[in-house]
Amino acid sequence: MIIVTGANGQLGRRVVDRLLTRIPAERVGVSVREPHRAQALANRGVRVRQGSFTDPASLAHAFEGATQVLLVSVDKMGEETVREHRDAIAAAVEAGARRILYTSQMGASAASHFQACRDHDATESALRACGVPFTSLRNGFHAASALLLLGSALETGEIALPEDGPVCWTTHDDLAEAAAVVLADEGRFEGPTPSLTAGQALTFADIAALATELTGRAVKRTVVSDEEFRERMVGQGAPDEVADQLLGIFAASRAGEFGAADPALPALLGREPVTMDTVLRDRLSGGGA
């Protein structure tokens, strides 16, 4: 049985949907914190069990009978995140999984300017040491994150953010489909994959130009200092630590950590990945990435 964690989340839910087009539902299980929110999956024949990275004991039941476990990385950063990932890896090993998959990120490195990438590197080190074959999906930077950073810029006509560098913005849908392909073809990748990215790296100046073209009105890219951005985030209620972590995205992109496109994702999908102009069109029409 293939177990997918975080199946109520943006990525995990999409992975399960695409996995169900490839293998029978009785071969799919999910580990979720709130099983009642996964009732639609249970209705489709998926095994739904409660499991949380913050409660390692719960994972023994959630992972029972697993042949493969996809660990969807938690949506936070720091030492606690890595500890939770290590506990989940240990639970997958204990459950007898013959392969562990993990949603990592392009740029995963102990030397990254972005905390999440340092966390992913630490988790990959734990995977290497766990004694079970693993696949680390080096996902491109989520296009949804670009939309969050844009905020209301498409409406105000100004993108006011720190200096950045090119980023291969990649949709949840494409990354979920790739994960499902890899899960259904066990052993296709050993260890970290190549970067799973969209085909083009864009700066926020590029995104401003796309938005201008799509909306028919000028969208200006304004560079603010790191400190000004940090003060703005804190003023809007973000904790100091979170503001610093967000700044890490810009420092890492300036260093070129997210700018190298790779052909691995289109090869997995059998088509070109969704482009940022499509993501912006969806955003403007009320959709999402």
N, C-alpha and C positions, 0 to 999 in steps of 0.2 A: 504494500500500500504506500502511496505517495502522500506525505503529510505536508501541508502548507501552513505556515504560521501567519498570524496577522491577516487572516482572510477577510476581516471586516474593514481593512484599510484600503487606501487608494490603489496600491500595487498588488497586494495579496489577493484582493477580490478579483481583480482583472486576470491574475495568473490562473486562478481556479476556473474562471469562465472559459478561458482559452484551453486549459487542460482538458476540460470536459468535452471539447470538440475532438480530442485525440484519443482519449482512453475512457473506458466505462466508469460511471460514477462510483460503482462499488470499489474501485481501486483508488479512490481519492478520499483523503481525510483532511480536516482542518483543525487547527489548534487556535482557539480564539478566547479572549478574555470574557466576552459576553455572548454566550451561545445563543441567546434569544434573538440577537441581531443577525445570526446566520441561519435563521429558520428557512429562508428561501433556498439555501444550499441543501439543507436537510430534506426539503421537499423534492429536490432533484436526485436524491439518493446518496448524497455526500455524507460521510460520517463526521459529525460535529461533536467535538469535545472541548471542555474548558481547559485552557492552559495559558499560563502567563510566564514570561521571562522573569518577572519579579517574584514568582512563587515556583522555584525549581521543582518542588515535590509534585506539583500539578502536571508537569510535563511527562512524567512516567506514564500516566494514564493517556494523556493526549497523543503521545508518540507510540503507543503500544502497537506492535505489528508493522512498524515502518520498514520499508525497504529503502526509501529515500526520504529525506527531510529537507524542505526548503525553509531556511531561516531568513525571514524578512527582517532586515536590520531595523532597530528601534529608531523612532523619530526624535532623538535627543543626542547629546554629545557628552563626552567626558568619561572619567574612570568608571562611573556607575554603568554606563552603556556597555563598556568592554566587559565588565564583570557579568552583566546579564547575558551577553553573547556567549561568554565562556561557559556559563551554567547551562545554556541551551545546547551548546555543542556537547557537553558532558552528558546531558540527558539523551541526546540523539545516539551517542555512542552506547550508552547503557541500554537503550531500547533495541539495539542490534541493527541499526540502519547500516546498509552497506555503502551508502554514499550520502554525504551532507553537502547541500548547496547553500550558498549565502549570497545575499544581495549586497555586494560591495560597491565601489565607485571608481571611475577612472581617476587617476591621480592618487590612489591609495599609497601612502608612503609615510614613514616615520618622520620625514623631513618636510612634509607638506605645510603650507601656511594655513591650511584649513583644518580645524580640529576634527571634523567628521572623517577626513581622509586619514588622519593619524589613528583614529579609532578603528577604521576599517583595516589599516595595516596591522594593528595589534590583534584584531580578530582573525585575520588571515594567518598570523603567526600561531594562534591557538589552534586553528584548523590544521596547520602543518604538523603540529605536535600531537594531534588527537589519535593518530593511528588508524583512521578510517579514510578511504579515498574521498576527496572533496572537489567541488567546483565552486570557484568564487566568481560571481558574475560582476565584472567591472563595468557597471552601468554608467552611461553618460549622465551629465547633470540634468536633473528634471526640468523640463520646460515649464512645468507648473511653478517652479521656484522663480523663474524669470517673471512670470505674471504677478507673483506675490511681491517681488521687488519693484515692479512697475507701479503697483498700487493703482492710484487714480490717474496716472500720467497720461493715459490715452484720452481721458476726458479733459484734463487740464491743459494738455498740449506741451507739457514739460517733463522730461525725465531727469530728475535731480538726484544723482547718485555719485558715489566716489569713482575715481578713475578705475577702469576695468580693463580686461583683456578679452580675447576671443574665447567663447565657450561653445561646445557642441551640445546645445540644448536638445534634449531627447524626451519624447513623450512617454508617460506611464503605459499607454496602450502598446506601443512598440516594444518596450522593455518587458512587459508582461507576456507578450506573444513569444518573445525570444526565450524567456524563462520556461514557458510551457514546452517549446520545441526541445530545449535541452533536457528537461525532465522526462519527456516522452522518449528521448533517444539517449538513454542512460550511458554515461561514459564518453559522451561526445567531446567534452573538454575535461582535462585533468589539471587541477590547480586553477590559478587565475586565468580567465579568458582574456583575449585582447579587449581593448576598450570597445564597449557596445554603444556606439554613438550615431547620431544623425550625421548626414553627409557634409554639413557645413558648419563652421565655427563663426559665431557672430558676436560682436560687441554690442553694447547698448546704443552706440551711435548707429550701428547697422539696423538695430531694432527700431530706432527712432525714424530712420529713413523708410523702413518697411511700413511703419504705422502711418507715416505721412502719405505714402502711396495708397494705402488701403482706405484711409479715412477721407482723403482729399483735403485735409487741412494740416497745417504745419505742426509737427511734433518736434520740439527742440531738445537736444541732449545737453544738459548742463552738468559740469563736473563740480562736485562739492568736496571739501576736504574730508578726510577720514574722521577727524575730530567733530566736524559739524554734523556729519551723518550719525556718529555715535551719540552726540548730544540730542539729536532729533529722536533717535530710537528710545533713549532713556526717557526723554520728555513725553513720549507716547506710551510709557509704561513698561518698556522692555527692561528686564534686569541687566545690570552692567555686564554680566557674563554672556548673556545672549547677544547684546549689542556687539561685544568683542568677537563673538563667534561669527556673526553676520559679516563683520569687517573682514574676517578671514577669507570669505568667498572672493572678495575683491582683490585682496593681496595675492591669493592663489591664482586667480585668473590673470592678474598682471604678470605673474611669474610664468605664465604659459602652461599651467598644470591641467587645464581643461580644454586646450585648443586643438589637439591632434585628432582629426577624424580618422576612423578606421573602417575598412570594408567588412568587418566581421558581422555587424548587425544586419546590413542588407543581405548578406549571404544566408543568415539564419532565417530571415523573414521571406526571402525569395522575392523581394521588391525593395524599392527605396523607402527609407524611413520618412515619417511625416516631417514636413519642413516647418520652420518657425512662422512663415507667412500664413500657413494653414492654421497654426495654433492661434495666431493673432486674429484671423478671421473668425474662428470659433469664439474667441474671447469677446469680440465685438458683437457677435450675434447671440451672446449669452451662454455659450458652451464652455468647455474646459479642456485641459491638457492631460 
